[in-house]
Every structure is written in structure tokens, then in C-alpha cells.
Amino acid sequence: MRRLTLRFIIAVLALLTLSRLGLAFWMWDRVQAAGGLAPLLWGGLRIDVCLMSMVIALPAVLSPWFGHRPLAVRITAWWFRAWWMLYALLEVSTPQFIAEYDTRPNRLYFIYLLNPKEVGSMLWQGYKGVLLAAFVALALAAWMAVKLFPARARDPFMAWWKRPLATLVILALVFLSARGTLEHRPINPAKVAFSSDAMVNALALNSLYSVFDAAYRMRDERSSAAMYPKMAVDKMNAIVRQEAGMAGAPLDPRYPSLHEQKATVRRDKPLNLVIILQESLGAQYVGSLGGRDLTPNIDRLAKEGWMFHRAYATGTRSVRGIEAVTAGFPPSVADAVVKLPRSQTGFFTLAQLLGRHGYHSRFVYGGESHFDNMRAFFLGNGFNEIVDRPKFVDPVFEGSWGASDEDMFNQVDRLLRADGGKPVFTLAFSVTNHSPWEYPAGRIAPVGDPASVDNTVRYADWALGQFFDKARKAPYWDNTVFLVIADHDSRVYGSIPVPVRHFQIPALILGAGIAPRQDDRLVSQIDMAPTLLSLIGLDNVNPMLGADLTQRDPNRAMMQYADNFGYLEGDKLLVLEPSKPPREFRYEAAPVGRDEVYEPAPSADPKLMDEALAHALWASWAYREEKYRLP
């Protein structure tokens, strides 16, 4: 069994490396433009070892005990033959798949399995030469499987006292290899992504890993249509477009929400844009929003910019906030599109749109950017550069989640000063305000236990204030618009179907030409991106449903809380729950320490029910049908 395992390791690594080299030389122009062979081969080796370690784990760990037994050897040989053929099948089919879809095999494999007759007929009619070549290659692979993994290759007998030691060593090696890294989080496709070319990033995987990863991610593709009442697609789109202020026919019938947006602020040339996404900073901590007075710097800055007093997050996780703020995409019962397979390339984001207008887009993050698949999503959808913890210059403090907020802001300031005159979009995401509540000493005067959420909020606010004190004196201030907004509240809880209070967040726009304003309108995270495009002076075409708040008052917010969907319009809250009739409540916000009004209505308003249902269904539909894109 040990001999067979070693043969399998060598054979599989050789097969995958040769396949990857062949694909790289076939696509050499794109590989060279993305950074060359080195990152591709190194990332590929890490992914190959990860999956292979999972495959060999059982026979390798058991080999000290059973490697000398004929039956165990025979079973192991057939185990490795089967996996060898799976590897070979996927690699053999990869070139044609790339030619068709510009990526390695992925979830489409499963879609094809649902229609074997149609797919088989298509292959036979149009790809006889490819099928013949594949058959020959697989026949050769089968012959090699028998030769490489003989069923009689028994191991020497191992003394009983050596067996436990060997098992522990093998188990440790297999575990570490499968994890792929000693960092905070295990390896995933985002970890080896290094280019804004999604196809080149896919080459760093192997096709069997790519298919398994797609299968794993498909578990998150829950559909709102399976949980909430039905609605015709035409009616759904009509309601959504009407509520988004879209009149007339869509610009492109393939993308119902696509529309032209004219900027209300005219500029000689569009300004730069910086979005600062604050981790877990709910309104409950912000004094100017009726919270607990832990953010004096935000409260000070709120008097100098456009402060929204009733802005609401769309969900309870960072990826949901990223989805809403950077893509303007509404929430659904599925996981956020940052993590879903159909949105990894070609999905609309601000970076994608701005890239068409000559902007360079970057993501700055003090942690590991492959967390929650952020790195792969951003690079696949318009971002040109990822600046995460390994690229930070001399961080002053590192905690469990990465470099501190002040390090992140120092990095942002350094990059903005070096940009010169080129148009740039920067998304910066903080990490400090997260358990276990770590931050550098000497910045704030802690109250009570230093390791607490209150004190990390104080520190995060201090770091934000320090950044803007520098930014106001920096050369980039007069040509940049800044948005400071939370991704979500720190903890969302309550016995009510949608705890609206814990969705309220700070949202503040500052920068070039932004007049002080206190805005009490009801708005959502999805309204920020259209508003920013108007403020930087960029006429554009986009599919976003959010309102340009310089032109229109949406008077609504939408919130996904587990399986429940809340649609707040004025003081009316319509809640959709699986397998239950819609319920309406009268809702009035209240400062921390006072009870908010949350009263059931005698019956639900039919018009409000339709609006809520249309928006709840639309996000799942637009994602699954790939309608949230630019032509």
C-alpha cells in the first residue's frame, strides 16, 4: 500500500504538471500577460497536493497495518486506478472545455449529466475527432493504470511497535498537505488566484479539483423561488423596474435591469473613488445615530459630509455587505454572490464598470484575501490588484484576522499618494472589529476589559479618524470621493422575524465637493454605488436596482435574515418566511435603550406584498439566469 501510494503521488503530480504546462503554452499570451509560469505552477502544485492528499489519506494511514496483506493491496490498487482515471478523464476533456467556455470544467459538468442524450448527440455530431482523440488518450490512461498500480505490490512487514508511530507521522503529513497552508484558513481556489484573467487563475487548479469545488459550492445556490410564493417572471421584472424608477423598455432585452444613468454632478473629469468598508459597525455604536457614543470620529466627520441616518445593511455577513456595496446587488436566501459559482466571472461590479472607463481598481485588506473567496471574486470581476496582508509595508500590529486597521489605512494612504493622475477605485476593508478583539496598545484608553467589542469599536473609530486627518491634507483629497459604510452589525439577533434595528448601519460620504448634509431618508446599501457614480461625475450604463440618492428617494430597504426576507417601505415592514403567508408590521425605529415599534398589521397590503416578493425572487433569478451583467 505504501508503494502504491508513492507511485500514485508521483504519477498524478507528473500528469497534472504536464497537463498544466501544455495548457499554459497553448494560452501563452494570456499566461505571460498575467505574470508567467512561476505563480501558475506553484499555485497548481499546492492545489494538486491538497486534493491528492485527500485521495491517499485512507490507504496511506492504514498502510502500516495492512500493507503486507494481499486483499488490502488489491483494494488499494483498484482505488488508485479509479482515481487515476478520474484525473485523466477530466484533464483529457479540459482543452475542449476551455475552447468552449474559457475555463476549466466546472458546474456545467453536472448540468450535462442531467441531459446525457442531448449532450451525447451534440458531441457525436460536432466533435467526432475530439471524441476519438479522447478515447485513445483514455485507453492509454487505462493501460497505464494497470501498469502503475499492480494488485500484487505488497509492502514489507512492519514491526508492531513501528506501526503507531508511522500512522501518526503519515496522518500529520496528510492533514497538513490537504490543508495546504499553515495560515489561518485552509487553501481554496481564491488562495492561488493571482491574475485578473479568470481563465489563467483556473489553470492553477486541476480539473478534478475544479469540478469538486463547483459541486461543493452548488450547495449554497438555494433559490428564493423554492421558499417563497410564486410570481411570473414578467410581472417580477415589471415591478422591480418600476420600483427602481426605470421607465420604458430595457436597453438590452437580455438584461432587464440594464439602464443608462446620467450623473447629476458634472466634472471636468470623473473623480477617484474610495470605499471604506467597516467590519461589524452597527448603528448601535454610533452616537449620532442614537447609539452608544463609541465613535467620536465618525460623529465628527458626519458633520463634515453627507451622513445617512437611516441606512440599512442587506444582511448579516461581510460577503453580503460586499455584494451590496460593490455590486449593488440585492440579497437572497442563497449565499452571497461573492461565494457562488455562476458569479465568479462576468458578474457586474463597480470595478468592472469603472474599468471600462479607464479606472484601475484595487482591493486593500489587512487579512487573507482568499477568505470567503473574496480574492477570486474580485479578480474575476474587474479588480486589477489585490493588496492584502503579505503586501503590507511594516505593519505595526497583527492579530488573528490580520494587520490592524491603522495598518490598512496607512497602506491606503500610501497607495493613494502614489497614484498620480490616473483614475483609481479603491475598496478598503477593515478587520479589527472582530473577535477576539485585538488591537495595538496605546491608541485608546480602554474601558473595562480591553478585549471587548466596545473597545475594538473605539479603536476602529480612532484609526478612521487618523486616516481622514491625514487625507484632508493629502494631494488626493480634492479629486476623490470617499464612502465610509459598515458591512453589517456586529451581532444580529432577536425573537422577531427580521430584527430591523440590527440592520441599521452608518453610511457617510466625504471628499471633493461633498457638502455637509444630514439625510434622514430610508436607504439601503444597494443605493450607495449608483449615488457614488453620480457624485464622481460618471455617466454610465449599469444593471443596478439601487437609487441615485442625488435624484431619487427610494424610501425602502431590504434585509435577508436567514430564510426570512424583510422589505421595509416607510413605516411598513413586509416579512416573507418559508411555508408561511406574508406578514406585515408597522415599524418605527428608536434609539438604543428605547423600544422600537414592531406591531403586527391586521392584514398585509397586496401591493406591498407584490413589491417584497418581486425583490426577494429577483436576486435569485438574476443570479441563476446570469442577467446581472454588462453586455
PALOFI-624935 format. One line per 5 residues: number of its first residue (from 1); for each residue x, y, z of C-alpha. Coordinates in steps of 0.001 Angstrom, whole numbers, plus 500000, padded with zeros to 6 digits. Layout:
<sites>
NUM	X,Y,Z ~ ... $
</sites>
This chain:
<sites>
1	500000,500000,500000 ~ 502890,502354,500752 ~ 504488,501554,497400 ~ 501210,502097,495580 ~ 500671,505393,497393 $
6	504124,506645,496421 ~ 503551,505598,492799 ~ 500200,507372,492807 ~ 501719,510604,494166 ~ 504476,510665,491551 $
11	502186,509675,488664 ~ 499435,512181,489481 ~ 501838,515085,490030 ~ 503532,514277,486729 ~ 500210,514034,484872 $
16	498850,517299,486271 ~ 502096,519233,485821 ~ 502458,518122,482193 ~ 498802,518932,481539 ~ 499159,522355,483133 $
21	502310,523092,481146 ~ 500586,522085,477926 ~ 497608,524326,478658 ~ 499886,527186,479682 ~ 501883,527049,476440 $
26	498634,526812,474458 ~ 497427,530010,476207 ~ 500914,531507,476497 ~ 499986,535090,475542 ~ 497467,535286,478385 $
31	499677,533417,480855 ~ 502616,535707,480115 ~ 500459,538825,480485 ~ 499168,537541,483844 ~ 502598,537011,485387 $
36	504134,533967,483715 ~ 504612,530324,484668 ~ 506009,530669,488189 ~ 502810,531634,490080 ~ 500804,529260,487888 $
41	502976,526213,488592 ~ 503454,526985,492292 ~ 499734,527528,492868 ~ 498956,524440,490803 ~ 501316,522285,492850 $
46	499643,523418,496070 ~ 496170,522599,494753 ~ 497330,519252,493331 ~ 498879,518213,496647 ~ 495753,519305,498525 $
51	493317,517100,496589 ~ 495769,514233,496213 ~ 496300,514155,499990 ~ 492582,513651,500491 ~ 492587,510806,497956 $
56	495535,508956,499501 ~ 494583,509631,503131 ~ 492811,506345,503926 ~ 495204,503872,502239 ~ 498266,505817,503413 $
61	497195,505937,507050 ~ 496192,502253,507056 ~ 499257,501055,505149 ~ 501463,500336,508224 ~ 498800,497888,509439 $
66	497595,496263,506213 ~ 500229,496951,503531 ~ 501513,493389,503626 ~ 498061,491803,503179 ~ 497068,490760,499598 $
71	493388,491786,499858 ~ 494212,495241,501192 ~ 496771,495736,498413 ~ 494277,494633,495751 ~ 491602,497070,497047 $
76	494170,499886,497187 ~ 495304,499209,493622 ~ 491756,499465,492306 ~ 491157,502590,494441 ~ 494132,504337,492864 $
81	493230,503087,489361 ~ 489762,504604,489704 ~ 491106,507955,490873 ~ 493797,507933,488185 ~ 491112,507505,485539 $
86	489061,510343,487044 ~ 492081,512637,486933 ~ 492817,511554,483353 ~ 489205,511945,482188 ~ 488964,515492,483484 $
91	492342,516567,482121 ~ 491637,514998,478714 ~ 488362,516911,478464 ~ 489871,520206,479624 ~ 491212,521645,476313 $
96	487859,521375,474570 ~ 486084,522783,477634 ~ 488436,525776,477680 ~ 487875,526270,473963 ~ 484111,526379,474560 $
101	483852,528183,477916 ~ 487274,529780,478555 ~ 487684,527979,481877 ~ 488363,524533,483291 ~ 485490,522063,483732 $
106	483126,523333,486416 ~ 479443,523132,487378 ~ 478464,522672,483723 ~ 479633,519068,484075 ~ 476686,518442,486382 $
111	474282,520233,484065 ~ 475453,517999,481216 ~ 474859,514879,483309 ~ 471200,515862,483567 ~ 470861,515722,479780 $
116	473031,512772,478631 ~ 471056,512062,475442 ~ 471197,515629,474109 ~ 474803,516149,475115 ~ 475887,512793,473686 $
121	474169,513579,470394 ~ 475836,517019,470269 ~ 479288,515526,470897 ~ 478828,512829,468287 ~ 477527,515202,465631 $
126	480034,518004,466127 ~ 483113,516568,467812 ~ 483893,513128,466366 ~ 487592,513915,466057 ~ 487766,515169,469629 $
131	485907,512094,470887 ~ 488271,509766,469017 ~ 491331,511525,470439 ~ 489821,511417,473931 ~ 489057,507696,473571 $
136	492655,506965,472576 ~ 494014,509058,475454 ~ 491732,507343,477980 ~ 492628,503907,476636 ~ 496289,504782,477145 $
141	495486,506059,480669 ~ 493699,502775,481473 ~ 496700,500758,480285 ~ 498965,502945,482433 ~ 496668,502466,485433 $
146	497183,498694,485319 ~ 500937,499069,484898 ~ 501379,501790,487503 ~ 499210,500208,490201 ~ 499720,496428,490184 $
151	497490,494465,492513 ~ 500388,492327,493809 ~ 502767,495086,495019 ~ 502777,494176,498720 ~ 504763,496160,501311 $
156	507356,494593,503623 ~ 506013,493528,507001 ~ 506324,496332,509589 ~ 507104,495617,513235 ~ 504174,496215,515573 $
161	505894,498983,517570 ~ 506641,500994,514433 ~ 503048,500973,513221 ~ 501528,503602,515604 ~ 504467,505966,515018 $
166	504252,505594,511240 ~ 500480,506120,511347 ~ 500816,509352,513337 ~ 503514,510727,511034 ~ 501528,509851,507887 $
171	498323,511286,509363 ~ 500047,514574,510220 ~ 501592,514852,506742 ~ 498305,514073,505004 ~ 496400,516581,507151 $
176	498882,519409,506563 ~ 499080,518672,502848 ~ 495292,518626,502493 ~ 495008,521903,504390 ~ 497552,523381,502018 $
181	498808,526144,504295 ~ 499786,526952,507869 ~ 497830,530199,507687 ~ 494586,530993,509468 ~ 492384,529395,506791 $
186	492897,526357,504546 ~ 493684,526611,500872 ~ 490927,527291,498335 ~ 490818,528498,494706 ~ 490986,532117,495817 $
191	494301,531441,497562 ~ 496058,530606,494297 ~ 494314,533274,492196 ~ 496926,535786,491067 ~ 495532,537457,487952 $
196	492520,539431,486788 ~ 492260,536869,483949 ~ 489875,534238,485358 ~ 490937,531620,482817 ~ 494583,531852,483889 $
201	493529,531546,487532 ~ 491595,528411,486578 ~ 494752,526893,485064 ~ 496308,526955,488532 ~ 493693,524421,489600 $
206	493361,520930,488210 ~ 490105,519940,486559 ~ 489075,517309,489093 ~ 489555,519822,491905 ~ 487648,522430,489886 $
211	484668,520102,489426 ~ 484639,519047,493090 ~ 484857,522681,494195 ~ 481927,523575,491925 ~ 479902,520716,493401 $
216	480715,521913,496911 ~ 479676,525473,496111 ~ 476417,524408,494488 ~ 475083,523572,497940 ~ 474810,527332,498559 $
221	472768,528010,495424 ~ 469427,527918,497153 ~ 466653,529610,495232 ~ 464145,532049,496693 ~ 461566,530595,494283 $
226	461688,527320,496224 ~ 460956,529044,499543 ~ 458591,531936,498826 ~ 455335,532207,496818 ~ 455472,532080,493021 $
231	455382,535053,490675 ~ 455596,535240,486891 ~ 458992,536424,485642 ~ 457479,539211,483515 ~ 455484,540539,486453 $
236	458506,540299,488752 ~ 460685,542274,486348 ~ 457972,544867,485756 ~ 457613,545523,489491 ~ 461336,545625,490140 $
241	461967,548005,487261 ~ 459104,550263,488296 ~ 460307,550468,491897 ~ 463825,551219,490636 ~ 462493,554170,488641 $
246	463133,552590,485239 ~ 460708,553659,482535 ~ 460328,552338,479021 ~ 461906,549226,477545 ~ 465228,547847,478831 $
251	468338,548917,476954 ~ 469052,545267,476222 ~ 466259,542634,476379 ~ 468789,540093,477705 ~ 469341,542165,480851 $
256	466035,543570,482164 ~ 467563,545936,484743 ~ 470172,547447,482428 ~ 469683,551209,482153 ~ 471514,554455,481448 $
261	472472,556665,484392 ~ 473320,560311,483887 ~ 475477,561814,486628 ~ 473886,564807,488345 ~ 477291,566272,489237 $
266	479248,567447,486226 ~ 483050,567227,486472 ~ 485858,568193,484129 ~ 486899,564571,484529 ~ 485437,561852,486809 $
271	486931,561727,490300 ~ 488622,558838,492042 ~ 486572,556677,494384 ~ 487438,555119,497748 ~ 485024,552841,499615 $
276	485945,552048,503216 ~ 484002,549025,504386 ~ 483967,548923,508197 ~ 483740,545488,509782 ~ 480704,544880,512052 $
281	479977,548540,512811 ~ 476265,548740,513566 ~ 474374,551958,514305 ~ 474093,550772,517911 ~ 477673,552015,518486 $
286	477375,555398,516708 ~ 476297,558315,518883 ~ 474996,560462,516029 ~ 472692,557571,515026 ~ 471239,557177,518519 $
291	473803,554571,519535 ~ 476153,554224,522475 ~ 478541,557074,521694 ~ 481623,554945,520965 ~ 482570,556637,517680 $
296	483516,560302,518250 ~ 485450,560457,514978 ~ 482562,559217,512852 ~ 480291,561665,514674 ~ 482771,564482,513960 $
301	483133,563511,510301 ~ 479349,563194,509983 ~ 479107,566981,510383 ~ 481554,567490,507532 ~ 479991,565181,504921 $
306	476757,563572,503745 ~ 475577,561429,506643 ~ 472717,558947,506278 ~ 470781,558439,509494 ~ 468600,555563,508279 $
311	470826,553365,506124 ~ 470310,549607,506326 ~ 472510,546623,505531 ~ 471112,543862,503339 ~ 472369,541014,505525 $
316	474394,539804,508470 ~ 477699,538733,506876 ~ 480612,540550,505300 ~ 480136,538923,501885 ~ 476541,540156,501849 $
321	477735,543693,502524 ~ 480413,543370,499833 ~ 477792,542131,497377 ~ 475526,545102,498116 ~ 478125,547878,498255 $
326	480440,546879,495394 ~ 477864,545330,493039 ~ 474614,546998,494132 ~ 473095,543509,494225 ~ 470059,542818,496443 $
331	470052,539903,498921 ~ 468616,536404,498517 ~ 468257,533205,500562 ~ 471335,531813,498797 ~ 474821,532670,499926 $
336	476201,535989,498680 ~ 477347,536034,495059 ~ 480942,536526,496256 ~ 480974,532799,497007 ~ 478650,531355,494358 $
341	479989,529642,491200 ~ 477988,531426,488475 ~ 479191,534871,489563 ~ 482945,534290,489562 ~ 483451,535913,486162 $
346	481451,538455,484188 ~ 479263,539445,487153 ~ 478618,543175,487417 ~ 480679,545159,489916 ~ 481707,548776,490232 $
351	485227,547714,489310 ~ 484027,546125,486086 ~ 482095,549252,485108 ~ 484871,551662,486098 ~ 487413,549538,484250 $
356	485546,550304,481029 ~ 486117,553992,481773 ~ 489853,553598,482290 ~ 489967,553125,486070 ~ 492443,550912,487904 $
361	490624,549017,490693 ~ 492197,547572,493825 ~ 491139,545773,496991 ~ 493045,546534,500202 ~ 492580,544165,503129 $
366	494633,543541,506258 ~ 493761,539854,506359 ~ 493984,536945,503937 ~ 492091,537930,500815 ~ 491153,534346,499920 $
371	488844,534306,502972 ~ 485218,533983,501841 ~ 486513,533721,498250 ~ 486977,537499,498048 ~ 490220,537332,496086 $
376	488839,535117,493312 ~ 485561,537047,493067 ~ 487272,540418,492820 ~ 489932,539346,490326 ~ 487282,537640,488204 $
381	485032,540687,488154 ~ 487033,543753,487275 ~ 489551,544335,490061 ~ 493127,544679,488840 ~ 495056,544466,492097 $
386	494780,542757,495484 ~ 496766,544279,498350 ~ 496382,542018,501369 ~ 498450,541210,504439 ~ 501548,539776,502673 $
391	501892,543027,500686 ~ 501556,545397,503643 ~ 504608,547514,504442 ~ 505857,547218,508040 ~ 502557,546642,509873 $
396	502609,547868,513474 ~ 500245,545167,514756 ~ 498912,541814,513583 ~ 496062,539969,515241 ~ 494200,536766,514463 $
401	492434,538372,511500 ~ 495433,540190,510094 ~ 497048,543628,510183 ~ 495319,546307,512227 ~ 493014,548993,510879 $
406	495690,551678,511152 ~ 497984,549496,509032 ~ 495250,549155,506448 ~ 494695,552916,506387 ~ 498439,553588,506183 $
411	498572,551286,503186 ~ 495603,553040,501550 ~ 497180,556448,502151 ~ 500486,555255,500698 ~ 498796,553888,497579 $
416	496632,556964,497003 ~ 499651,559259,497243 ~ 501478,557161,494647 ~ 498618,557032,492140 ~ 499366,560322,490440 $
421	496816,561404,487884 ~ 495397,558033,486814 ~ 491750,557274,487709 ~ 491558,554768,490564 ~ 488874,552898,492515 $
426	489978,551591,495929 ~ 487944,549249,498119 ~ 489409,549004,501640 ~ 488025,546510,504175 ~ 488867,546727,507886 $
431	489407,543689,510151 ~ 489959,544844,513741 ~ 486367,544943,514972 ~ 486066,541183,515222 ~ 486538,538635,517980 $
436	488930,538038,519720 ~ 489026,541867,519849 ~ 492736,542539,519258 ~ 494291,545932,518559 ~ 497596,547748,519259 $
441	498109,549186,522711 ~ 498439,552885,523397 ~ 495918,554127,520837 ~ 492816,554391,523003 ~ 492009,554371,526717 $
446	490158,551048,527120 ~ 487063,550943,529275 ~ 486704,547723,531292 ~ 488067,544594,529658 ~ 490401,545747,526842 $
451	489462,542707,524724 ~ 485842,543667,524116 ~ 483722,544729,521188 ~ 483254,548202,522689 ~ 486983,548813,522796 $
456	487615,547489,519291 ~ 484895,549842,518053 ~ 486716,552676,519820 ~ 489997,551650,518212 ~ 488462,551246,514729 $
461	486956,554723,515074 ~ 490328,556125,516201 ~ 492086,554608,513164 ~ 489410,556012,510835 ~ 489785,559480,512341 $
466	493574,559368,511993 ~ 493246,558441,508321 ~ 490880,561282,507456 ~ 493001,563804,509358 ~ 495869,562840,507003 $
471	493666,562520,503923 ~ 492330,566079,504197 ~ 495894,567400,503881 ~ 496910,564968,501134 ~ 497089,565848,497426 $
476	494469,563222,496563 ~ 491706,564778,498720 ~ 490479,567248,496095 ~ 489996,564589,493411 ~ 488492,561765,495484 $
481	485068,560834,496841 ~ 485020,558594,499928 ~ 482273,556347,501253 ~ 482530,555038,504829 ~ 479986,552294,505425 $
486	479606,549182,507568 ~ 479221,545722,506091 ~ 476744,544706,508827 ~ 476117,544984,512571 ~ 478344,543048,514969 $
491	475601,540752,516181 ~ 472115,540386,514734 ~ 469615,538721,516993 ~ 466049,538916,518261 ~ 462851,536911,518517 $
496	461127,538942,515808 ~ 461165,537638,512191 ~ 463545,540377,510956 ~ 465306,542371,513730 ~ 465405,545638,511775 $
501	467275,547572,514463 ~ 470334,545383,513980 ~ 470427,546059,510249 ~ 470871,549811,510694 ~ 474425,550940,509892 $
506	476398,554159,509429 ~ 476918,555445,505870 ~ 478881,558627,505257 ~ 480095,560246,502021 ~ 483036,562651,502201 $
511	485561,564238,499898 ~ 485821,566555,496946 ~ 482875,568916,496744 ~ 480667,566932,499158 ~ 478596,569461,501113 $
516	477618,568716,504739 ~ 474180,567138,504882 ~ 472163,565171,507435 ~ 469916,562768,505499 ~ 467007,561089,507308 $
521	465669,559193,504292 ~ 465250,555426,504396 ~ 468003,553956,502198 ~ 469818,550675,501596 ~ 473407,549587,500978 $
526	472411,548939,497354 ~ 471767,552683,496863 ~ 475367,553640,497557 ~ 477006,552543,494285 ~ 474630,554455,491943 $
531	474937,557527,494163 ~ 478729,557396,494116 ~ 478803,557115,490317 ~ 476759,560309,490135 ~ 478946,562122,492663 $
536	482204,561302,490866 ~ 480619,562631,487682 ~ 480475,559462,485584 ~ 477702,558890,483038 ~ 477316,555137,482685 $
541	475190,552117,481875 ~ 474563,549621,484686 ~ 472074,546938,485854 ~ 471765,548148,489476 ~ 468368,548462,491169 $
546	469577,550963,493765 ~ 468626,554630,493678 ~ 470917,557512,492800 ~ 470195,559405,496006 ~ 471089,562714,494353 $
551	467989,562234,492181 ~ 465507,559887,493850 ~ 464184,558899,497276 ~ 463728,555104,497371 ~ 462048,555076,500818 $
556	462737,551349,501135 ~ 465292,548875,502384 ~ 465533,545104,502049 ~ 467048,542684,504533 ~ 467803,538958,504399 $
561	467791,537339,507841 ~ 468481,533601,507499 ~ 465480,532337,505485 ~ 463353,535425,506160 ~ 463186,538407,503820 $
566	462217,541830,505113 ~ 461043,544670,502878 ~ 460774,547967,504736 ~ 458885,550765,502974 ~ 458315,553855,505080 $
571	456924,552520,508354 ~ 455598,549293,506770 ~ 457612,546093,507066 ~ 456581,543121,504930 ~ 458182,539833,506018 $
576	458389,536724,503833 ~ 459001,533406,505602 ~ 459246,529912,504088 ~ 455958,527993,504058 ~ 454089,530851,505770 $
581	451813,533587,504462 ~ 453421,537051,504208 ~ 453078,539213,507296 ~ 453032,542989,507590 ~ 454185,545028,510598 $
586	454219,548692,511470 ~ 457808,549607,512258 ~ 459260,552715,513894 ~ 462960,552967,514676 ~ 464126,554092,518122 $
591	467496,554973,519714 ~ 469408,552367,521706 ~ 467807,551955,525133 ~ 464279,552577,523876 ~ 461920,550016,522405 $
596	461326,550194,518678 ~ 457745,549859,517450 ~ 457102,546467,515848 ~ 453333,545973,515643 ~ 451568,543311,513529 $
601	449146,544756,510990 ~ 445633,543254,510702 ~ 446357,542234,507107 ~ 449100,542614,504534 ~ 448873,545285,501826 $
606	448652,543389,498471 ~ 450768,545979,496664 ~ 453472,545818,499327 ~ 453344,542017,499205 ~ 453994,542067,495461 $
611	456878,544538,495816 ~ 458523,542492,498552 ~ 458056,539200,496746 ~ 459345,540570,493436 ~ 462558,541793,495066 $
616	463008,538608,497094 ~ 462709,536478,493941 ~ 464622,538763,491605 ~ 468087,538330,493112 ~ 467969,534522,492835 $
621	466545,534714,489327 ~ 469090,537270,488097 ~ 471953,535224,489520 ~ 470805,531837,488171 ~ 469894,533195,484735 $
626	473088,535313,484595 ~ 471160,538534,483993 ~ 473248,540832,486199 ~ 475924,541661,483682 ~ 477138,544273,481271 $
631	476747,543431,477559 $
</sites>
